[in-house]
Amino acid sequence: MIQWRPVRQFLVVVIWVTALITATGAILGAGIWPLVGLVAGSIQHPNDLVLTGAKTLGFYFFLWAPGSGIVVAAVREWRRRHPESPPG
């Protein structure tokens, strides 16, 4: 019989890490994209640059986020099952 608690914890960690990385990318994109547009002399409205930056960097960060989430969750679960291993 499978114990659902570790599976649930694994999935929660993967989802949270994925959401955190994606949100970080969107926030960075919303801040950096208009600055780059200003320096490059863009004629687009700053609100359009903010939206484009949030979507673009949010998407790029989302490409890496699920894999990172799986690695973080797997390492966390391994450490939970092997508490006698030295850190580092």
C-alpha positions, -999 to +999 in steps of 0.1 A: +000+000+000+014+034-010+017+061+016+003+093+002+019+118+025+054+117+009+038+118-025+017+148-016+047+166+000+067+160-031+040+174-054+035+204-031+072+212-032+074+209-070+044+232-074+057+258-050+091+259-064+077+261-100+054+290-090+081+308-071+106+306-100+080+316-125+068+346-104+104+357-099+109+357-137+077+377-143+086+403-117+122+406-130+108+409-166+083+436-155+112+456-140+140+450-164+122+451-198+110+488-195+145+498-185+161+481-215+134+496-237+142+531-223+179+527-229+173+513-264+149+541-273+118+521-277+087+539-289+063+515-272+044+527-242+060+517-208+029+497-198+033+476-229+070+470-221+061+459-186+035+434-198+058+421-225+087+417-200+065+399-175+052+375-201+085+369-218+108+364-187+079+346-169+077+321-198+115+316-199+117+311-162+088+287-164+107+265-189+133+258-162+110+259-131+094+224-132+128+207-136+142+227-108+112+219-086+116+182-092+153+183-083+146+203-051+118+179-041+139+149-048+169+162-028+145+171+000+129+136+000+163+119-001+175+139+028+144+130+047+150+093+041+187+094+049+191+116+079+224+100+089+242+114+058+265+143+065+254+176+050+272+191+020 
